[in-house]
Amino acid sequence: MLEKFRKAKEAEIRELLRMRDAGHDFEPWHGTRPGFGAALTRPGSSGIIAEYKRASPSKGDINLGTPPRQACEGYARAGACALSILTESRYFKGELSFLDEAAPIGLPLLRKDFIVNPLQVEATAGTPASAILLIVRMFEDQDDLALLHSLCISKRLEPVVEVFDEYDLDRAKELGARIIQVNNRDLDTLATDLNRCLDLVRRKDDGEIWIGASGISTPQQVRELRAAGLDALLIGTALMQNADPAQGLAALTGGTP
């Protein structure tokens, strides 16, 4: 699955390389980037990262009719502490520009995509994103992962390091990752199992911020995962399946859509 996503990014990377070779200067964002990790752990935070996700490989089209600004404004009203924005175009029907559309809402933004090249980090630094996803399994070489992790930090982007199992977690800890996201999805079957989060969070160390992602859809699951020690939960499909995504979030948080 991840190899399919890697291939889907080849055209984007070729274009970024072309731009660089043509002398393009990737101008950094000069506006304020709200703290992503701080928003997840602030006293009184809902701990819910609400995701704008139009489609996925497991579900196909989910919600193509709700614009990013409308969905994310609703998420903010319903109590989201941060927003995740899918920017991958082929399988998730996202766009990098969705980050700009969501920025005026004022919540910290996570760029969720398949980041494998330093120029993708440079391009993200030119957006209002506060954080960027790095998936451990996208990197065979630990040095390549460490390079991008350091580059993110130097560009004022908080790296969210995603893991699927104990080996991935070992690599994330070797990096000194501060924000660790556990993905509950099996990449072969696309099924989800919340026990991944429950098992791995036992290895949470002081100073780390942990996020659970994939397959979370009920208030009971939210309570169980938060009680287990997860600081935040990233929820997308369960919200976007609603005609009004904010209604889905309100049902989880008791907020006002």
ZADREN-374726 format. One record per residue: x, y, z of N, C-alpha, C in turn. Coordinates in steps of 0.05 Angstrom, whole numbers, plus 5000, padded with zeros to 4 digits. Atoms other than C-alpha are relative to their C-alpha. Layout:
N
XYZXYZXYZ
...
***
This chain:
257
501649765000500050005000501750255000
498349764999505450505019501650044975
498549985025509350344956498250134978
501949885019503050524916499950315005
500149714994502751194952502750144993
497449895008510251304940500050064970
500149965029509151214866498250244992
501949785006503351704868501250275005
498749744994508052244894502250064980
497749965018513152164838499750254983
500549775017509952694793500450265016
499649764983509653194850502950065005
497149964994516953084867501550094975
498749915025519053144794499550294995
500749725004515453814790501650175020
498449854980518854054854502950014992
497350005010525553844826500450194976
499949825023524054204761500050295009
500149734990522254834799502650085013
497549934987528554804841502250044979
497949975020532954694780499750254983
500549755016529655284746500550255017
499349774984531755724804497850095019
502249924982525255734843500950015029
499449984972526055974914497549935016
502450084984521255624962499850195024
500349794980519056225002498649895025
501450104976517356045075497650175007
502349864989510856225107500950195022
499149814980511756855148497950065021
502149964980505256825187500449845025
499950154975503956525255499249714995
500750295000503955775262499249935028
500850084973499755585322501349745009
498750244991503155055365498349764998
501650245004500754365345500049835025
499850164976503353955403498850135024
501249854977501354495452497049995000
502950005002494254495426498849735010
501050264993493653745439500149955030
499550064972496053775511499250235018
500949774984493354445534497849925019
502250074982488954385597497350084988
502649955011481754325575499749934971
500150075029483554105504498249754996
501650235007478653625471501849764992
498350215009484553235445499149884974
501050105025480953145379501250164977
499149895025484553275314498049924978
502150065020478953325263501250024972
498750015026480853135193498150074977
501449955025478653415126501049804980
499350235016478652795082497849944981
502150025020474852765017499649714990
500150275011476452044996502349845013
497950174990480751455015500049744984
499950255014483150794985498049795011
501850214988478950385034497150074997
502849925002472450795027499250124974
500649865024472951114959499250295006
500949734994469451784955498450015026
501349974973467252005025498150245000
501649754999464952725020501450204982
498849815019466553134959498550274999
501849765002461053654971500550215020
499649804979463454005034502750134997
497449875004468954525021501650005026
498350014976474954525069499450225020
500549784981473455205099497449955016
502550054986466255015115500249775020
499750234982468054335145501750085024
498249944978473754615186498950225019
501349814982469755205213498049855018
501850164983464554695237501649845020
498450154981470054275268500950185024
499149814979472554885307497750055019
502349954982465555035333499449755017
500750254985464654305354502249915019
498150054979470954315396502749874991
497450105008476854065353502250175011
497749854990483554265382502050054977
498249975023487154195315498749874976
501150115025485854015242502149854985
498350155018488853495197498850034972
500949955027488553655123501449804981
498950185020489453105071500750164975
499249855024493353405013500849824977
499450185022494752774971497749994980
502149965020490952834906498949754987
501050235015490552154872498049835015
501750194985487551714926498250145020
501549874979485052224976498650264990
501349775013482952784928500450265016
499249764985486553304969501650194983
498449805013490253934950501650155021
498349854981495954324983498650265007
501349744996491654954976497949985022
501950024979486754665027501150105026
498849894976491654875081499550305002
500549715000490955605060497150065006
502949964996483355535060499349975029
500650064972483355265131501450195020
498449844982488555735160498650225015
501349784985483956335177498549915024
501550104977480255895227501750035025
498249954977486355955273500949755015
499050244987487255225294502549904986
497650115013493954885282499349794980
500650185023494154495217502349794997
498250215007497453825204499749944970
500150105028499353685131500349705001
499950295000497652955123500349914971
499350085027500952665061502249805002
497950205001506452195039502650154993
497649825003512852595050502549835000
497650175003519252265025502450164990
497949845012523352834995500250275014
499749744986526353455027498550234987
501449785014523153894974497050015008
502850004990516253674999499950155027
499949854975518253955067500350294994
499749725008520654595034497450124991
502649905010513954664999498050035022
501949984977510154535063500750245017
499149774984514255065098499050264988
501249765013511155555048497050025004
502950004993504155395075499750075029
500549944972500855565141499949755018
500050244983501654845166501850045024
498450014976504154775237501549745003
498850274996505854035232499949854973
499950165024507453515179500449715007
499950284994506652765178502449874987
497850175010512752315171499349715007
500750284995511051575164502649835000
497450144997516851145189500449804977
499750215020515450585139500550104972
499349895026516351055080503050024996
497049975001523851055096501449745007
498450244994528150435089502550085016
497549914988534250835111499350195024
500649834976533951125182501350274997
498749745004538751675161498250194983
501849835016533851915108497750105017
502249914982528251935160501050215019
498949804981532752305209500550274986
499649765015534552805155497550174997
502549865003527352985141498950095026
500949924973525652995215501450265009
498549764993531153505227499350244983
500749795018529253905166497350125008
502649894991522053965190500450195023
499649844976524354235257501350274992
498649765008529054735223498150194985
501949835015523154985181497650075016
502249924981518655095242497549834995
502250195003514354485225500449785021
499850214980512853995281499649734987
500450265013514053285255498449815017
501750214988508652785272500949744988
498750245010512152115266498149765004
502150214999507251555249501349725000
499050284997508450825270497649814998
502050215001504750175259500549775019
499450224983508449695304502450065017
497849964981514049595355502550094986
497649935015519549635303500050294991
500349725008516950285275500450185025
499849844976516450545346502950025010
497150004994523750355360501450214983
498749805018525750775300499250285007
501049734993521451365321501450095025
498749934975524551355391503050064995
497249955007531551315360500350284990
499949735010529951965325499850215022
500849814980527852285390497450144993
502549885008520952395361498450095025
501649894977516752835407497049944996
502850065005510052715373499849744984
500250275012508451985357497149944995
502750085008502251765320499949704994
500350285005499951045322497649964981
502150065020496050815260498949725005
501350264994491050265276499449834976
500850155025490350045203502149804992
498350205012493149405175500350074970
499549905027496349615109499449784979
500650215019495048935077497049964996
502850055001487748845094498350255001
501349744995485949575109498150005024
501650024976482349325171501350165023
498949854977483149725236499749845026
500150134974484649475306501150205021
499249804980484749965364502049895020
498050124982489049475403502850094994
497349905007495049745365500750245018
499649774982494250405403500449915029
500050084972492750065468502549855008
497550154995498849605463502450195000
497649845004503950115439500250235020
499849764982502050695485501249935027
498750094975504750285543503050095000
497249925002511550505517500450314999
499849715000510051245522501850105022
498149894981515651635556499350295006
500449724992515652305592500950184977
499249815020515852885544498949944972
501250085025512452505487497050074999
502849955005505752685457499049784981
500950235016501852085430497250054989
502549975015496252085378499149724991
501150245012491751505359498450074975
501349945025489151475288498949754986
501450215017484551055243498149835017
501950184988478250685261498650105025
501349894975475851145317497450144992
502649905010468451295311497950035021
502149984979464851265378501050145025
499249884974464851655444501449805018
498850204983466451005480502949954993
497250045009472750895438501750245007
498549764993474851615449500749995030
499550014971474151525525502149795007
498250224994477850855525502950074992
497349945010483751105484501250235016
498949784984484451755522500849905028
499450104974484251375588502549825000
497650175002489750915563502650164998
497749835000494451515557500550144974
499649855025493651775487499150295004
500649724996493952525487497950114981
501949905020489852615424499249784981
501150195020485852245371499550144974
500549895026485852385297497649854988
502450125010478952255268499250134974
500749895026477052335195497549884988
502250125015472551835160497350015016
502550014985467451785217498750285001
501149735001466552545213499250074972
500549915028466852645138497749844987
502250155011461552115126497350145005
502349834995456552615153499750214978
500449775019453453115104501250255012
498749794985455653615157502049885019
498050144984462253355185500050105029
500049904973461553805246497949865017
501950154985455353415266501249745012
498650244991459652785271501850065023
498249934978464753135315498450085025
501649924978459353435359499049755015
501050244988456752735372502249875017
497850124985463652535398500850185024
499049824980465153155439497950145017
502149854987458453425460500050304994
499949725007460154075426497650094982
502249895017455754515382500950014971
499250005028456154385307499550264986
***
